[in-house]
Amino acid sequence: MTGLLDAMGYADWILHALIWLPLVGMAVVLLSPEERAKHVAFGWALGLFVLSLGLWWVFDPDGPLFQLTSMTEWIGAWGVTYALGMDGISLFMILLTTFTMPVAILGSFNYIRERQRAFYSLMLLLQVGIVGVFASMDLFLFYVFFELTLVPMYFIVGIWGGERRIYAAVKFFLYTALGSLLMLVGILYLYWQSNLAFGFASFHYFDLLGTPLTLTEQLWLFAAFALAFAIKVPLFPFHTWLPDAHVEAPTPGSVVLAAVLLKLGAYGFLRFVLPFFPEASAHPTVVLVMITLGVIGIIYAAWVAAVQPDAKKLVAYTSVAHMGFVVIGIFALTTNGLQGGLIVMISHGISTGALFLILGMLYERRHTREINDFGGIAKVAPLLATALVITAMASIGVPGTSGFVGEFLALLGTFERYPMLAFLAATGVIFAAYYMLPMVQTILFNPLDREENRTMEDLSGREIAVLSPLVGLMLLIGVLPGPILERMEPGVQAIIEWVDEGASGALLDAARDRGTEPGLGELPVRSELSELGTSALGTSTYDGTRRIHLFFRDEG
Amino acid sequence: MISLGFISAGSIQAGGAGGFDPLLPGLILLLPLLGFALNGALALVSGRRSADRVRNSIPEEDHTAGSVPLTHSLPTWIGPGVLLGAFVLTAINFVRLLGVELTEPVIRSYWSWMPTGTLSVDAAIQLDQLSMIMMMVITGVGFLIHVFSVGYMKEDPGYPRYFAYLNLFVFFMLVLVAGANFPVMFVGWEGVGLCSYLLIGFWFQDREKADAGKKAFIVNRVGDFGLLMAMFLLFATFGTLDYGAIFAAAPDTLLYGGGIVTAITLFLLLGAVGKSAQIPLYVWLPDAMAGPTPVSALIHAATMVTAGVYLVARASVLFALAPVSAAAVATIGALTALFAATIALKQYDIKKVLAYSTVSQLGFMFMGVGVGAYAAGVFHLMTHAFFKALLFLGAGAVIHSMHHALHSTHKDWDAQDMRNMGGLRRFMPITWITMWAATLAIAGIWPFAGFFSKDEIIWYVGTAGAFSGLYVVLWGIALAAAVLTAFYMTRMMIMTFHGPNRTGEPESRHLHEAPLNMTIPLGILAVLSVFGGWINVPGSVRESFFGGFGVLPMSDWLDRWLAPVTQSADAVRASQLGAYADVAPVGGGHVVWGAIATVMALVVVIVTARYFLSQPIQPAHEDGEPDRGIGKVLYNKWYVDELYDAIIVRPLIGVSRWCWRVIDRVLIDGTVNAVGSVSKGVGWFGSLFQTGQVNTYAFILALSALAVLGAFIF
């Protein structure tokens, strides 16, 4: 497999292809006949997924931290580059995206009836933004992609949504746009400081890393970045846009929103906030606030979810609870916590995506989302019932499913540093049963006492095709998460090391000492773009040496 | 990724296997899983077919007449078949293990489950004396119950689904007892809970039954939370979650009676209390009787509910290091044993009597493992699996028969209410005689199985020594609970099988003995209920009664068998608390108290039998509920469900609603909307600048960005 991919030069073009081919697909969809649009879009997304699978083989778990890196000048005067690359964390986020897209599109065949070409082209546009975010190695580029995801989502909710779609779309847009604007200010300030410190202008990830900032500056910048990402995650109390957006969004919109878009926030924390502002991120008060908000999210959202009469809203709130596990895992800053948080991200993407798909299938049959309108469905739709029960179990973290691995590790990692908060967070395990089982019971079990329910059809072949890969992955990751954990570990370790040692300043010294290590030449060195850089290698300036740490895994 | 080769090829990790070479241990677990996959597929096929009938308003298929579809004939062979295979394989390994002195468990590791970098958890199983005896009980009793189920569930449209769940349950139960580390054990732990949930709510179209399943799951999750916390503490303390490493390091790492080990064991206890239905989390088990009766026999009597006892025995060294936690185990056990027994006195539903009896007997097991008599606890676990499985299956046969009888005239009486029974021994002689064997066993009458195990527990509670005042009280409670056991069990037997029949004349003609596939399991379990206790006759007792005859060569066999598992716990106990006393708190040796207990139980059985035979009993609809005094309180189970509803369930729902309506909607969204309105106002002002000229926008945007940037810098 690896040989074949090498022969194709796969590693050189795959990230670019995954970002830009959806755009080509968008054009193809727009040119295809209205009634064919969904098939074209599905075929395109499926093809992209198949294409992306090669990443599994080209990504070398023992290789450099960031792989498949490339860099081209974009706006030279500002030091903006078109730089791509990925580590193990990005790898799985990209795979999750390319996997979710065809599933979401296939799941929307019956749901989307109007303006199909427009809809499916927006879905593909969304993919451009999301994959772009996960593959960007330049902060400016990242921001562009990050904002790009807003636009298609806004229209997906606003045009194909439910009755209150305008309110939901505007709320979604304003909430997230407000956060991003503050982040933009933060980005510009960081860029400015980096420029002052190193003497050249660059938005490249490695050039911004290690920008000397006072703790006060770090805290302010942390706040600006964290707000944007906390809204996206969403972290309590910035979550109220999510239930509205989910309830109003059409099924595929909800699926992509839950499965991938929320991960942009968590990814942002991991990739940028922690490494850029290590002292602020490790500041005891900050950590305490973040983890406490995560814990509140876990418990509070579970409670609120439990009393929702609307099934979709219930699942939306469970997203807040799940993402709480992600946040505590990240800010515990332990290997287990981060690994767990990442597995929760993947698992939540799969299981919550599946939940929204199943609720969508129920909605298509009964045109209602009220839990109480159902009852006894397991009798007439055994396959749907089986899928829903397995998905619900994965969602509440029953061992043997992906949800358990994630929550267990996130809690374990949090416990290592914050036992009392982990104790509180672990009660979420109880409350998860408290919100999920009543819904499952009321929909699937109880008497089949309504005529509309009695004549409901079970899953169609297409729906089986939509749900079975999701269910299969929940079980597979639950039983065999090792290959994922092993590939993410270097990325996780690098973040922890960076934050731990960056906070004491020791890492910068260590990186400077390693500046003369061989092997630097193979990598796209930012210094080519700067006047200072070429001569600065190995000298007392930060340039050049700063990026070494993240390029090389510590082999000492 | 996982080739089938792993069934046999698991890597052997531990040394000191002592010549024990297990035969295909992975296959023991895999067979029930395979059964689940096959039966599950059949269940989906038959479920789809049945769904079509519902949609088209065609009545359910009647499998009693005409040809039986493959979906209903195959599970008959697959379900019990995989269990038989697993049992035979377990038995072969058990016999192999009998011949060797195994001091270290044999560990088979199949794949690395959760390698995070700092944590390493393998998908591994461990074979030692404790896990092997548990696996013998699970596959052996499990097989008998599977066979019984063929007769009991054959007419149910969900027959293949039933066997799918039951097979899956056995798989998870085996994972629970065979897991070589806490997380793998936890897979089984929650897995059995899931199967229990699915099987309690097996007839899910009945709201009450579905509710019961949900309640079981949620209450169990409280316990699971405890287990999670215990695992976190263990990892923080030992850096690993493997049994071997933790238990080996524990005596040196942990301070005797220290805070950490006490916290760990109390969290483990919370888990055990949930799964084994002890105070205060026992409330789910009586409701769990909503499931099919063989399920109650397998899951809610013989196997799953004993997982808590297994857990304490497995982590015995930790509990030995934490005397406070151990005392808590014993105290909770004693209180539960007595409390549940009082409720059983006034129940009329035959399964409810047995359910509270199970809770009570689990309390006895907790007492045993709580006072450090781990082998005694496991001993009672085993004998209880025999006689309680038999009692539930017997009750199942009774209900089956009653159901047919009542169905014949479409009488809407309760088929489980003992007041509607009476005199059934004439119709069901095999069920009657086997259930009496089990009743005498549970009542603790010599020489039935339950006598030896219960006697041993009571004896160790009385002689445990530490916190001496406490243990004297517990000893008294244990004796009282034993007396009550004899009472409520005899009451149940008399009301069900003796006296005049109250089912009704036309109905009684349809009462019948169960078919062979149901009575044979009853017979085998009856033999085990009679003789099963002889494997662990205490040495002192044996010498007094049999020593001269040499009849029983097996004295203290189970104690000696489990010694390698409990030896480090025993060593800690011996060094800290000394040996158990030779005499009971009020004087008298083991033999004397054994004799007193059995005579007492026998007297209670006879007196109770005479009382209920002389008492006229009315059918349920004429009798009504007890309406005053302690009888009413007991009938209503001390109103604990109502209490929990008032102090936990309803406040939680209230708080949840308040969070949603006040915090989410008013506070947060109110703020958001207010900000929105303000920005609308600003927007009007802003609209003055909306010239439609892109360059104006760009200018304003750049200006504002600079302004904010400037604010940052200066």
Chai-1 contact restraints between the chains, C-beta under 6 A:
chainA,res_idxA,chainB,res_idxB,connection_type,confidence,min_distance_angstrom,max_distance_angstrom,comment,restraint_id
A,V185,B,V708,contact,1.0,0.0,6.0,A-B,restraint_1
A,L188,B,L709,contact,1.0,0.0,6.0,A-B,restraint_2
A,Y189,B,F712,contact,1.0,0.0,6.0,A-B,restraint_3
A,P237,B,I668,contact,1.0,0.0,6.0,A-B,restraint_4
A,T240,B,I668,contact,1.0,0.0,6.0,A-B,restraint_5
A,T240,B,D669,contact,1.0,0.0,6.0,A-B,restraint_6
A,Y300,B,C659,contact,1.0,0.0,6.0,A-B,restraint_7
A,W303,B,S656,contact,1.0,0.0,6.0,A-B,restraint_8
A,W303,B,C659,contact,1.0,0.0,6.0,A-B,restraint_9
A,V304,B,C659,contact,1.0,0.0,6.0,A-B,restraint_10
A,V304,B,W660,contact,1.0,0.0,6.0,A-B,restraint_11
A,V304,B,D664,contact,1.0,0.0,6.0,A-B,restraint_12
A,A306,B,S656,contact,1.0,0.0,6.0,A-B,restraint_13
A,V307,B,S656,contact,1.0,0.0,6.0,A-B,restraint_14
A,V307,B,R657,contact,1.0,0.0,6.0,A-B,restraint_15
A,V307,B,W660,contact,1.0,0.0,6.0,A-B,restraint_16
A,T335,B,T116,contact,1.0,0.0,6.0,A-B,restraint_17
A,T335,B,G117,contact,1.0,0.0,6.0,A-B,restraint_18
A,T335,B,T118,contact,1.0,0.0,6.0,A-B,restraint_19
A,N336,B,T116,contact,1.0,0.0,6.0,A-B,restraint_20
A,N336,B,T118,contact,1.0,0.0,6.0,A-B,restraint_21
A,N336,B,L119,contact,1.0,0.0,6.0,A-B,restraint_22
A,Q339,B,T116,contact,1.0,0.0,6.0,A-B,restraint_23
A,G376,B,Q205,contact,1.0,0.0,6.0,A-B,restraint_24
A,K379,B,V54,contact,1.0,0.0,6.0,A-B,restraint_25
A,V380,B,A51,contact,1.0,0.0,6.0,A-B,restraint_26
A,V380,B,V54,contact,1.0,0.0,6.0,A-B,restraint_27
A,P382,B,L44,contact,1.0,0.0,6.0,A-B,restraint_28
A,P382,B,G47,contact,1.0,0.0,6.0,A-B,restraint_29
A,P382,B,A51,contact,1.0,0.0,6.0,A-B,restraint_30
A,V398,B,E190,contact,1.0,0.0,6.0,A-B,restraint_31
A,V398,B,L194,contact,1.0,0.0,6.0,A-B,restraint_32
A,P399,B,F186,contact,1.0,0.0,6.0,A-B,restraint_33
A,P399,B,V187,contact,1.0,0.0,6.0,A-B,restraint_34
A,P399,B,E190,contact,1.0,0.0,6.0,A-B,restraint_35
A,G400,B,V187,contact,1.0,0.0,6.0,A-B,restraint_36
A,L409,B,T116,contact,1.0,0.0,6.0,A-B,restraint_37
A,L412,B,F232,contact,1.0,0.0,6.0,A-B,restraint_38
A,F415,B,F232,contact,1.0,0.0,6.0,A-B,restraint_39
A,E416,B,A236,contact,1.0,0.0,6.0,A-B,restraint_40
A,A426,B,F225,contact,1.0,0.0,6.0,A-B,restraint_41
A,A426,B,L228,contact,1.0,0.0,6.0,A-B,restraint_42
A,V429,B,F225,contact,1.0,0.0,6.0,A-B,restraint_43
A,I430,B,R221,contact,1.0,0.0,6.0,A-B,restraint_44
A,I430,B,V222,contact,1.0,0.0,6.0,A-B,restraint_45
A,I430,B,F225,contact,1.0,0.0,6.0,A-B,restraint_46
A,A433,B,F217,contact,1.0,0.0,6.0,A-B,restraint_47
A,A433,B,I218,contact,1.0,0.0,6.0,A-B,restraint_48
A,A433,B,R221,contact,1.0,0.0,6.0,A-B,restraint_49
A,L437,B,K214,contact,1.0,0.0,6.0,A-B,restraint_50
A,L437,B,F217,contact,1.0,0.0,6.0,A-B,restraint_51
A,Q441,B,A210,contact,1.0,0.0,6.0,A-B,restraint_52
A,Q441,B,K214,contact,1.0,0.0,6.0,A-B,restraint_53
A,F445,B,F204,contact,1.0,0.0,6.0,A-B,restraint_54
A,F445,B,A210,contact,1.0,0.0,6.0,A-B,restraint_55
A,N446,B,R207,contact,1.0,0.0,6.0,A-B,restraint_56
A,N446,B,A210,contact,1.0,0.0,6.0,A-B,restraint_57
A,P447,B,Q205,contact,1.0,0.0,6.0,A-B,restraint_58
A,T455,B,R55,contact,1.0,0.0,6.0,A-B,restraint_59
A,D458,B,A51,contact,1.0,0.0,6.0,A-B,restraint_60
A,G482,B,S112,contact,1.0,0.0,6.0,A-B,restraint_61
A,G482,B,P115,contact,1.0,0.0,6.0,A-B,restraint_62
A,L485,B,P115,contact,1.0,0.0,6.0,A-B,restraint_63
A,L485,B,T116,contact,1.0,0.0,6.0,A-B,restraint_64
A,E489,B,G117,contact,1.0,0.0,6.0,A-B,restraint_65
